[in-house]
């Protein structure tokens, strides 16, 4: 099964092609968020470099969220469009799951953190057990201080990944001390290859969708939606 995977959930734009469990190629750009301009050229270049066309792709996978609302819309819309055009299924993968999957067989807890603004983060907790990645805490949008309090109740060391780490590292370090671990930057950022591997697992379990059933998972309402609701309450 050949999988085309996309991740545009953050500043990073990443595209990968896998043939079953073999990574054929991966193209990642971590510079300026212009996904609407870069994504299709990246896909075209990667397919060409792998000697493939879209006709060879059996499944499209995409990071479905949480993350940047604009980035998620671009990635999901692109995945839906490609799947529709080629009449192939799609798989949505949690951005947080994919970030945690960047750290195979890591000791301790893995904690992806994405900046959700308004003093909140998108986060979850994971742990490897018997060669499988398990969720310990489900994805959530939560105040950072509230989530740190959860971490302080546990004894394990915590490995942090995601774009929120850079913004909040001092708070995390002050609260967690030596229990806080930062991996190399290359595994802290989103990788489409992780999206592809998780999509393969979901496809093998029969968890695929038609293009029209795929929607972003924002975890919370957008700023515009919240402002609109506040205005309606005042009317």
TIGU-372806 format. One record per atom (N, C-alpha, C): z, x, y; residue number from 1. Coordinates in steps of 0.2 Angstrom, whole numbers, plus 5000, padded with zeros to 4 digits. Example, Ala and Ser with C-alpha at 12.3 -4.5 7.8 and 13.67 -1.06 7.14 Angstrom:
residues 2
[pt [5039,5066,4972],1];
[pt [5039,5062,4978],1];
[pt [5039,5066,4984],1];
[pt [5035,5064,4989],2];
[pt [5036,5068,4995],2];
[pt [5039,5064,5000],2];
//
This chain:
residues 235
[pt [5000,5004,4994],1];
[pt [5000,5000,5000],1];
[pt [5000,5004,5006],1];
[pt [4995,5003,5010],2];
[pt [4995,5007,5017],2];
[pt [4998,5003,5022],2];
[pt [5003,5006,5026],3];
[pt [5006,5003,5031],3];
[pt [5005,5006,5038],3];
[pt [5003,5002,5043],4];
[pt [5003,5004,5050],4];
[pt [5010,5002,5053],4];
[pt [5014,5007,5056],5];
[pt [5020,5005,5059],5];
[pt [5020,5007,5066],5];
[pt [5023,5002,5070],6];
[pt [5024,5003,5077],6];
[pt [5031,5003,5080],6];
[pt [5033,5007,5085],7];
[pt [5039,5006,5088],7];
[pt [5038,5007,5095],7];
[pt [5039,5002,5099],8];
[pt [5039,5003,5107],8];
[pt [5045,5000,5110],8];
[pt [5051,5000,5106],9];
[pt [5057,4997,5108],9];
[pt [5060,5000,5114],9];
[pt [5058,5006,5116],10];
[pt [5062,5010,5121],10];
[pt [5056,5014,5125],10];
[pt [5059,5020,5128],11];
[pt [5054,5024,5132],11];
[pt [5049,5027,5127],11];
[pt [5051,5028,5121],12];
[pt [5047,5032,5116],12];
[pt [5042,5027,5113],12];
[pt [5036,5029,5112],13];
[pt [5031,5025,5109],13];
[pt [5029,5029,5102],13];
[pt [5029,5026,5097],14];
[pt [5028,5029,5090],14];
[pt [5024,5025,5086],14];
[pt [5020,5028,5082],15];
[pt [5015,5025,5077],15];
[pt [5015,5029,5071],15];
[pt [5015,5026,5065],16];
[pt [5015,5030,5059],16];
[pt [5010,5026,5054],16];
[pt [5007,5030,5049],17];
[pt [5004,5027,5044],17];
[pt [5007,5030,5037],17];
[pt [5009,5025,5033],18];
[pt [5011,5027,5026],18];
[pt [5007,5024,5021],18];
[pt [5006,5028,5015],19];
[pt [5003,5026,5009],19];
[pt [5008,5026,5004],19];
[pt [5010,5020,5003],20];
[pt [5016,5019,4998],20];
[pt [5022,5023,5001],20];
[pt [5025,5028,4998],21];
[pt [5030,5032,5001],21];
[pt [5028,5039,5004],21];
[pt [5021,5040,5004],22];
[pt [5019,5046,5007],22];
[pt [5017,5045,5015],22];
[pt [5020,5049,5019],23];
[pt [5019,5048,5026],23];
[pt [5012,5052,5027],23];
[pt [5007,5048,5029],24];
[pt [5000,5051,5031],24];
[pt [5000,5054,5037],24];
[pt [5003,5051,5042],25];
[pt [5003,5054,5049],25];
[pt [5008,5050,5054],25];
[pt [5010,5053,5059],26];
[pt [5015,5050,5064],26];
[pt [5013,5053,5071],26];
[pt [5013,5049,5076],27];
[pt [5011,5050,5082],27];
[pt [5016,5048,5087],27];
[pt [5020,5052,5090],28];
[pt [5026,5050,5095],28];
[pt [5025,5053,5102],28];
[pt [5026,5049,5107],29];
[pt [5026,5051,5114],29];
[pt [5033,5049,5117],29];
[pt [5036,5054,5120],30];
[pt [5042,5052,5123],30];
[pt [5042,5054,5130],30];
[pt [5037,5051,5134],31];
[pt [5036,5053,5141],31];
[pt [5033,5046,5144],31];
[pt [5037,5044,5149],32];
[pt [5035,5038,5153],32];
[pt [5033,5032,5149],32];
[pt [5036,5026,5151],33];
[pt [5035,5020,5147],33];
[pt [5029,5016,5150],33];
[pt [5023,5018,5147],34];
[pt [5017,5015,5148],34];
[pt [5014,5013,5142],34];
[pt [5018,5009,5138],35];
[pt [5015,5007,5131],35];
[pt [5009,5003,5131],35];
[pt [5008,4999,5136],36];
[pt [5002,4994,5137],36];
[pt [4996,4998,5137],36];
[pt [4996,5004,5140],37];
[pt [4991,5009,5141],37];
[pt [4990,5013,5135],37];
[pt [4995,5016,5132],38];
[pt [4995,5021,5127],38];
[pt [4995,5019,5120],38];
[pt [4997,5013,5118],39];
[pt [4998,5011,5111],39];
[pt [4992,5010,5107],39];
[pt [4987,5007,5110],40];
[pt [4981,5006,5106],40];
[pt [4977,5013,5105],40];
[pt [4976,5017,5110],41];
[pt [4973,5023,5109],41];
[pt [4977,5028,5104],41];
[pt [4984,5027,5104],42];
[pt [4988,5031,5099],42];
[pt [4986,5028,5092],42];
[pt [4985,5022,5091],43];
[pt [4984,5019,5085],43];
[pt [4977,5022,5083],43];
[pt [4972,5021,5087],44];
[pt [4965,5023,5086],44];
[pt [4965,5031,5084],44];
[pt [4968,5035,5087],45];
[pt [4968,5042,5086],45];
[pt [4972,5044,5079],45];
[pt [4977,5040,5078],46];
[pt [4981,5042,5072],46];
[pt [4977,5040,5066],46];
[pt [4974,5034,5066],47];
[pt [4969,5031,5060],47];
[pt [4964,5036,5059],47];
[pt [4960,5038,5065],48];
[pt [4955,5043,5064],48];
[pt [4957,5049,5061],48];
[pt [4963,5052,5063],49];
[pt [4965,5058,5061],49];
[pt [4967,5058,5053],49];
[pt [4969,5052,5051],50];
[pt [4970,5051,5044],50];
[pt [4964,5049,5040],50];
[pt [4958,5048,5043],51];
[pt [4952,5046,5040],51];
[pt [4952,5039,5038],51];
[pt [4955,5035,5042],52];
[pt [4956,5028,5040],52];
[pt [4953,5023,5046],52];
[pt [4952,5017,5044],53];
[pt [4950,5012,5049],53];
[pt [4955,5006,5048],53];
[pt [4956,5001,5052],54];
[pt [4960,4996,5051],54];
[pt [4959,4992,5045],54];
[pt [4953,4992,5042],55];
[pt [4951,4989,5036],55];
[pt [4955,4992,5030],55];
[pt [4957,4998,5031],56];
[pt [4961,5001,5025],56];
[pt [4968,4999,5025],56];
[pt [4971,4996,5031],57];
[pt [4978,4994,5031],57];
[pt [4980,4988,5028],57];
[pt [4985,4988,5024],58];
[pt [4987,4982,5020],58];
[pt [4993,4978,5023],58];
[pt [4996,4982,5028],59];
[pt [5002,4979,5031],59];
[pt [5004,4982,5038],59];
[pt [5005,4978,5043],60];
[pt [5007,4980,5049],60];
[pt [5015,4979,5050],60];
[pt [5018,4984,5052],61];
[pt [5026,4984,5053],61];
[pt [5027,4986,5060],61];
[pt [5033,4983,5063],62];
[pt [5034,4984,5070],62];
[pt [5042,4983,5070],62];
[pt [5044,4988,5075],63];
[pt [5051,4987,5077],63];
[pt [5052,4981,5081],63];
[pt [5056,4976,5079],64];
[pt [5056,4969,5082],64];
[pt [5062,4968,5087],64];
[pt [5066,4973,5087],65];
[pt [5071,4973,5092],65];
[pt [5078,4974,5089],65];
[pt [5083,4975,5093],66];
[pt [5083,4974,5100],66];
[pt [5080,4980,5104],66];
[pt [5080,4980,5110],67];
[pt [5077,4985,5114],67];
[pt [5075,4983,5121],67];
[pt [5070,4987,5124],68];
[pt [5067,4985,5130],68];
[pt [5063,4978,5129],68];
[pt [5065,4973,5133],69];
[pt [5061,4967,5132],69];
[pt [5053,4968,5133],69];
[pt [5051,4972,5138],70];
[pt [5044,4973,5139],70];
[pt [5041,4977,5133],70];
[pt [5045,4982,5131],71];
[pt [5042,4986,5125],71];
[pt [5042,4982,5119],71];
[pt [5047,4978,5118],72];
[pt [5046,4974,5112],72];
[pt [5041,4969,5112],72];
[pt [5039,4966,5118],73];
[pt [5034,4961,5118],73];
[pt [5027,4964,5117],73];
[pt [5026,4971,5119],74];
[pt [5020,4974,5118],74];
[pt [5019,4976,5111],74];
[pt [5024,4979,5108],75];
[pt [5024,4981,5101],75];
[pt [5023,4975,5096],75];
[pt [5026,4969,5097],76];
[pt [5026,4963,5093],76];
[pt [5019,4960,5094],76];
[pt [5017,4960,5100],77];
[pt [5010,4956,5102],77];
[pt [5005,4960,5099],77];
[pt [5005,4967,5099],78];
[pt [5000,4971,5096],78];
[pt [5000,4971,5088],78];
[pt [5006,4971,5085],79];
[pt [5006,4970,5078],79];
[pt [5003,4963,5076],79];
[pt [5005,4958,5080],80];
[pt [5003,4951,5078],80];
[pt [4995,4951,5079],80];
[pt [4992,4954,5084],81];
[pt [4985,4954,5085],81];
[pt [4981,4957,5080],81];
[pt [4984,4963,5078],82];
[pt [4981,4967,5073],82];
[pt [4981,4963,5066],82];
[pt [4987,4961,5064],83];
[pt [4987,4957,5058],83];
[pt [4983,4951,5058],83];
[pt [4983,4947,5063],84];
[pt [4978,4941,5064],84];
[pt [4971,4943,5063],84];
[pt [4969,4949,5066],85];
[pt [4962,4951,5066],85];
[pt [4960,4953,5059],85];
[pt [4964,4956,5056],86];
[pt [4963,4959,5049],86];
[pt [4965,4954,5043],86];
[pt [4968,4949,5045],87];
[pt [4971,4944,5040],87];
[pt [4975,4947,5035],87];
[pt [4980,4951,5038],88];
[pt [4985,4955,5033],88];
[pt [4992,4953,5036],88];
[pt [4997,4953,5031],89];
[pt [5004,4951,5033],89];
[pt [5007,4956,5038],89];
[pt [5013,4954,5041],90];
[pt [5017,4959,5045],90];
[pt [5024,4959,5043],90];
[pt [5028,4964,5045],91];
[pt [5035,4964,5043],91];
[pt [5038,4967,5050],91];
[pt [5043,4963,5052],92];
[pt [5048,4965,5057],92];
[pt [5054,4969,5055],92];
[pt [5055,4975,5058],93];
[pt [5061,4979,5056],93];
[pt [5066,4979,5062],93];
[pt [5072,4979,5061],94];
[pt [5077,4980,5066],94];
[pt [5077,4987,5069],94];
[pt [5076,4987,5075],95];
[pt [5076,4994,5079],95];
[pt [5082,4998,5077],95];
[pt [5088,4994,5076],96];
[pt [5094,4998,5075],96];
[pt [5094,5000,5067],96];
[pt [5092,4996,5063],97];
[pt [5091,4999,5056],97];
[pt [5087,5005,5055],97];
[pt [5081,5005,5059],98];
[pt [5076,5010,5059],98];
[pt [5080,5017,5062],98];
[pt [5083,5016,5067],99];
[pt [5087,5022,5070],99];
[pt [5092,5025,5065],99];
[pt [5096,5021,5062],100];
[pt [5100,5023,5057],100];
[pt [5097,5026,5051],100];
[pt [5091,5024,5049],101];
[pt [5087,5027,5044],101];
[pt [5085,5034,5045],101];
[pt [5085,5036,5051],102];
[pt [5083,5042,5053],102];
[pt [5087,5048,5050],102];
[pt [5093,5046,5048],103];
[pt [5098,5050,5046],103];
[pt [5100,5049,5039],103];
[pt [5095,5051,5034],104];
[pt [5097,5050,5027],104];
[pt [5103,5053,5024],104];
[pt [5107,5050,5020],105];
[pt [5112,5052,5017],105];
[pt [5117,5056,5021],105];
[pt [5118,5053,5027],106];
[pt [5123,5056,5032],106];
[pt [5130,5054,5030],106];
[pt [5134,5059,5031],107];
[pt [5141,5057,5029],107];
[pt [5144,5054,5035],107];
[pt [5149,5049,5034],108];
[pt [5152,5045,5039],108];
[pt [5148,5039,5041],108];
[pt [5150,5037,5047],109];
[pt [5147,5031,5050],109];
[pt [5141,5033,5054],109];
[pt [5136,5029,5054],110];
[pt [5130,5030,5059],110];
[pt [5130,5024,5064],110];
[pt [5130,5026,5070],111];
[pt [5130,5021,5075],111];
[pt [5125,5021,5080],111];
[pt [5119,5017,5080],112];
[pt [5114,5017,5085],112];
[pt [5117,5014,5091],112];
[pt [5115,5016,5097],113];
[pt [5117,5013,5103],113];
[pt [5111,5013,5108],113];
[pt [5109,5007,5110],114];
[pt [5104,5006,5115],114];
[pt [5107,5003,5121],114];
[pt [5105,5005,5127],115];
[pt [5108,5003,5133],115];
[pt [5105,4996,5134],115];
[pt [5110,4991,5135],116];
[pt [5108,4984,5136],116];
[pt [5109,4982,5143],116];
[pt [5111,4986,5147],117];
[pt [5113,4985,5154],117];
[pt [5118,4980,5155],117];
[pt [5120,4978,5161],118];
[pt [5126,4974,5162],118];
[pt [5132,4976,5158],118];
[pt [5133,4983,5158],119];
[pt [5139,4986,5155],119];
[pt [5139,4984,5147],119];
[pt [5133,4983,5144],120];
[pt [5133,4981,5137],120];
[pt [5129,4986,5133],120];
[pt [5129,4986,5127],121];
[pt [5125,4990,5122],121];
[pt [5123,4986,5117],121];
[pt [5117,4987,5114],122];
[pt [5115,4985,5107],122];
[pt [5117,4990,5102],122];
[pt [5121,4987,5097],123];
[pt [5123,4992,5092],123];
[pt [5125,4989,5086],123];
[pt [5126,4993,5081],124];
[pt [5128,4991,5074],124];
[pt [5131,4997,5071],124];
[pt [5134,4996,5065],125];
[pt [5137,5001,5061],125];
[pt [5134,5002,5054],125];
[pt [5132,5008,5051],126];
[pt [5129,5009,5045],126];
[pt [5133,5014,5041],126];
[pt [5132,5014,5035],127];
[pt [5134,5019,5030],127];
[pt [5130,5020,5024],127];
[pt [5129,5026,5022],128];
[pt [5125,5027,5016],128];
[pt [5130,5027,5010],128];
[pt [5127,5024,5005],129];
[pt [5131,5023,4999],129];
[pt [5127,5022,4993],129];
[pt [5127,5027,4988],130];
[pt [5123,5027,4982],130];
[pt [5115,5028,4984],130];
[pt [5114,5031,4989],131];
[pt [5106,5032,4991],131];
[pt [5104,5026,4995],131];
[pt [5108,5021,4996],132];
[pt [5106,5015,5000],132];
[pt [5109,5015,5007],132];
[pt [5106,5013,5012],133];
[pt [5109,5012,5019],133];
[pt [5112,5005,5019],133];
[pt [5118,5004,5021],134];
[pt [5122,4998,5021],134];
[pt [5124,4997,5028],134];
[pt [5123,4990,5030],135];
[pt [5126,4988,5037],135];
[pt [5134,4987,5036],135];
[pt [5138,4990,5040],136];
[pt [5145,4989,5040],136];
[pt [5146,4983,5046],136];
[pt [5143,4984,5051],137];
[pt [5143,4979,5057],137];
[pt [5136,4977,5058],137];
[pt [5135,4970,5059],138];
[pt [5129,4967,5060],138];
[pt [5127,4969,5068],138];
[pt [5120,4969,5069],139];
[pt [5118,4970,5076],139];
[pt [5121,4966,5081],139];
[pt [5123,4968,5087],140];
[pt [5126,4964,5092],140];
[pt [5124,4967,5099],140];
[pt [5125,4963,5104],141];
[pt [5125,4965,5111],141];
[pt [5133,4964,5113],141];
[pt [5136,4970,5115],142];
[pt [5143,4970,5116],142];
[pt [5145,4974,5121],142];
[pt [5150,4973,5125],143];
[pt [5153,4978,5130],143];
[pt [5155,4984,5126],143];
[pt [5153,4990,5129],144];
[pt [5154,4996,5126],144];
[pt [5162,4997,5124],144];
[pt [5166,4996,5129],145];
[pt [5173,4997,5128],145];
[pt [5176,4993,5122],145];
[pt [5173,4987,5121],146];
[pt [5175,4982,5115],146];
[pt [5173,4985,5109],146];
[pt [5167,4988,5109],147];
[pt [5164,4991,5102],147];
[pt [5168,4998,5101],147];
[pt [5170,5002,5106],148];
[pt [5174,5008,5105],148];
[pt [5180,5006,5102],148];
[pt [5183,5001,5104],149];
[pt [5190,4998,5101],149];
[pt [5189,4997,5093],149];
[pt [5183,4994,5091],150];
[pt [5182,4993,5084],150];
[pt [5182,5000,5081],150];
[pt [5178,5005,5084],151];
[pt [5177,5011,5080],151];
[pt [5184,5015,5080],151];
[pt [5189,5014,5085],152];
[pt [5195,5017,5085],152];
[pt [5200,5015,5079],152];
[pt [5198,5009,5076],153];
[pt [5202,5006,5071],153];
[pt [5200,5009,5064],153];
[pt [5194,5013,5064],154];
[pt [5192,5016,5058],154];
[pt [5193,5024,5058],154];
[pt [5194,5027,5052],155];
[pt [5196,5034,5052],155];
[pt [5190,5038,5052],155];
[pt [5184,5036,5050],156];
[pt [5178,5040,5049],156];
[pt [5175,5043,5055],156];
[pt [5172,5049,5054],157];
[pt [5168,5052,5060],157];
[pt [5162,5047,5061],157];
[pt [5159,5048,5067],158];
[pt [5153,5043,5069],158];
[pt [5148,5047,5072],158];
[pt [5142,5046,5069],159];
[pt [5136,5050,5071],159];
[pt [5132,5045,5075],159];
[pt [5130,5046,5082],160];
[pt [5127,5042,5086],160];
[pt [5120,5044,5087],160];
[pt [5116,5038,5087],161];
[pt [5109,5039,5089],161];
[pt [5107,5034,5094],161];
[pt [5101,5035,5097],162];
[pt [5098,5030,5101],162];
[pt [5099,5032,5109],162];
[pt [5095,5028,5113],163];
[pt [5094,5030,5120],163];
[pt [5101,5029,5124],163];
[pt [5105,5025,5121],164];
[pt [5112,5024,5125],164];
[pt [5116,5029,5124],164];
[pt [5115,5034,5120],165];
[pt [5120,5040,5119],165];
[pt [5120,5044,5125],165];
[pt [5114,5046,5128],166];
[pt [5114,5050,5133],166];
[pt [5118,5047,5139],166];
[pt [5117,5040,5140],167];
[pt [5120,5037,5146],167];
[pt [5128,5037,5145],167];
[pt [5130,5036,5139],168];
[pt [5137,5034,5138],168];
[pt [5141,5040,5134],168];
[pt [5138,5046,5134],169];
[pt [5141,5051,5129],169];
[pt [5148,5053,5132],169];
[pt [5149,5053,5138],170];
[pt [5156,5055,5141],170];
[pt [5161,5050,5139],170];
[pt [5160,5044,5140],171];
[pt [5164,5039,5138],171];
[pt [5166,5039,5130],171];
[pt [5161,5040,5126],172];
[pt [5161,5040,5119],172];
[pt [5165,5046,5117],172];
[pt [5164,5052,5121],173];
[pt [5167,5058,5119],173];
[pt [5175,5058,5121],173];
[pt [5176,5055,5127],174];
[pt [5183,5055,5129],174];
[pt [5187,5050,5124],174];
[pt [5184,5045,5122],175];
[pt [5188,5040,5118],175];
[pt [5188,5043,5110],175];
[pt [5183,5046,5108],176];
[pt [5183,5047,5101],176];
[pt [5184,5055,5099],176];
[pt [5183,5059,5104],177];
[pt [5185,5066,5103],177];
[pt [5180,5069,5098],177];
[pt [5184,5073,5093],178];
[pt [5180,5076,5088],178];
[pt [5177,5072,5083],178];
[pt [5179,5065,5083],179];
[pt [5176,5061,5078],179];
[pt [5168,5059,5080],179];
[pt [5166,5061,5086],180];
[pt [5160,5059,5089],180];
[pt [5155,5065,5087],180];
[pt [5149,5063,5083],181];
[pt [5144,5068,5081],181];
[pt [5138,5066,5084],181];
[pt [5134,5071,5087],182];
[pt [5128,5070,5090],182];
[pt [5123,5074,5086],182];
[pt [5118,5071,5083],183];
[pt [5113,5075,5079],183];
[pt [5107,5078,5084],183];
[pt [5103,5081,5082],184];
[pt [5097,5084,5086],184];
[pt [5093,5078,5089],184];
[pt [5090,5080,5095],185];
[pt [5087,5074,5099],185];
[pt [5081,5071,5095],185];
[pt [5078,5075,5090],186];
[pt [5072,5073,5087],186];
[pt [5074,5067,5082],186];
[pt [5080,5067,5080],187];
[pt [5082,5061,5075],187];
[pt [5086,5056,5079],187];
[pt [5088,5057,5085],188];
[pt [5091,5052,5089],188];
[pt [5086,5047,5092],188];
[pt [5080,5048,5092],189];
[pt [5075,5044,5095],189];
[pt [5071,5040,5090],189];
[pt [5068,5034,5092],190];
[pt [5065,5030,5087],190];
[pt [5059,5034,5084],190];
[pt [5058,5032,5077],191];
[pt [5052,5035,5074],191];
[pt [5049,5030,5070],191];
[pt [5042,5029,5071],192];
[pt [5039,5024,5067],192];
[pt [5039,5025,5060],192];
[pt [5040,5031,5057],193];
[pt [5040,5033,5050],193];
[pt [5046,5029,5047],193];
[pt [5051,5029,5051],194];
[pt [5057,5025,5048],194];
[pt [5056,5018,5048],194];
[pt [5052,5015,5053],195];
[pt [5050,5008,5052],195];
[pt [5046,5007,5046],195];
[pt [5041,5011,5045],196];
[pt [5037,5010,5039],196];
[pt [5040,5010,5033],196];
[pt [5045,5015,5032],197];
[pt [5049,5015,5026],197];
[pt [5053,5009,5024],197];
[pt [5056,5007,5030],198];
[pt [5060,5000,5029],198];
[pt [5055,4994,5028],198];
[pt [5050,4995,5031],199];
[pt [5045,4989,5030],199];
[pt [5042,4989,5022],199];
[pt [5041,4995,5020],200];
[pt [5039,4996,5013],200];
[pt [5045,4992,5008],200];
[pt [5051,4994,5009],201];
[pt [5056,4991,5005],201];
[pt [5056,4983,5006],201];
[pt [5055,4981,5012],202];
[pt [5055,4973,5013],202];
[pt [5049,4970,5010],202];
[pt [5043,4974,5010],203];
[pt [5037,4971,5007],203];
[pt [5038,4971,4999],203];
[pt [5041,4976,4996],204];
[pt [5042,4976,4989],204];
[pt [5047,4970,4987],204];
[pt [5051,4968,4992],205];
[pt [5056,4963,4990],205];
[pt [5053,4956,4992],205];
[pt [5047,4956,4994],206];
[pt [5043,4950,4996],206];
[pt [5045,4947,5003],206];
[pt [5048,4951,5007],207];
[pt [5050,4949,5014],207];
[pt [5044,4950,5019],207];
[pt [5038,4948,5018],208];
[pt [5033,4948,5023],208];
[pt [5032,4942,5027],208];
[pt [5028,4942,5032],209];
[pt [5027,4936,5036],209];
[pt [5020,4936,5038],209];
[pt [5018,4930,5040],210];
[pt [5011,4929,5043],210];
[pt [5012,4931,5050],210];
[pt [5007,4933,5054],211];
[pt [5007,4935,5060],211];
[pt [5011,4930,5065],211];
[pt [5009,4923,5064],212];
[pt [5012,4919,5069],212];
[pt [5020,4918,5068],212];
[pt [5023,4920,5063],213];
[pt [5030,4919,5062],213];
[pt [5034,4925,5065],213];
[pt [5030,4930,5067],214];
[pt [5034,4936,5069],214];
[pt [5036,4935,5077],214];
[pt [5042,4936,5078],215];
[pt [5044,4936,5085],215];
[pt [5049,4941,5087],215];
[pt [5050,4943,5093],216];
[pt [5055,4949,5095],216];
[pt [5062,4946,5094],216];
[pt [5066,4951,5092],217];
[pt [5073,4949,5091],217];
[pt [5077,4953,5097],217];
[pt [5078,4949,5102],218];
[pt [5081,4952,5108],218];
[pt [5088,4952,5108],218];
[pt [5092,4949,5104],219];
[pt [5099,4948,5103],219];
[pt [5102,4945,5109],219];
[pt [5099,4944,5114],220];
[pt [5102,4940,5120],220];
[pt [5097,4938,5125],220];
[pt [5098,4934,5129],221];
[pt [5093,4931,5134],221];
[pt [5092,4937,5139],221];
[pt [5086,4936,5142],222];
[pt [5083,4941,5147],222];
[pt [5087,4939,5154],222];
[pt [5087,4944,5158],223];
[pt [5090,4943,5165],223];
[pt [5087,4937,5168],223];
[pt [5080,4936,5168],224];
[pt [5077,4931,5171],224];
[pt [5079,4924,5168],224];
[pt [5080,4924,5162],225];
[pt [5083,4918,5159],225];
[pt [5090,4916,5161],225];
[pt [5094,4921,5161],226];
[pt [5101,4920,5163],226];
[pt [5101,4918,5170],226];
[pt [5097,4921,5175],227];
[pt [5097,4919,5182],227];
[pt [5095,4912,5183],227];
[pt [5090,4910,5179],228];
[pt [5087,4903,5179],228];
[pt [5092,4898,5177],228];
[pt [5096,4900,5172],229];
[pt [5101,4895,5169],229];
[pt [5107,4894,5174],229];
[pt [5109,4900,5177],230];
[pt [5114,4900,5183],230];
[pt [5112,4895,5188],230];
[pt [5105,4896,5190],231];
[pt [5103,4891,5196],231];
[pt [5103,4884,5194],231];
[pt [5101,4883,5188],232];
[pt [5101,4876,5185],232];
[pt [5108,4873,5185],232];
[pt [5113,4877,5184],233];
[pt [5120,4874,5184],233];
[pt [5123,4872,5191],233];
[pt [5120,4876,5196],234];
[pt [5122,4874,5203],234];
[pt [5118,4868,5206],234];
[pt [5113,4866,5202],235];
[pt [5109,4860,5205],235];
[pt [5113,4854,5204],235];
//
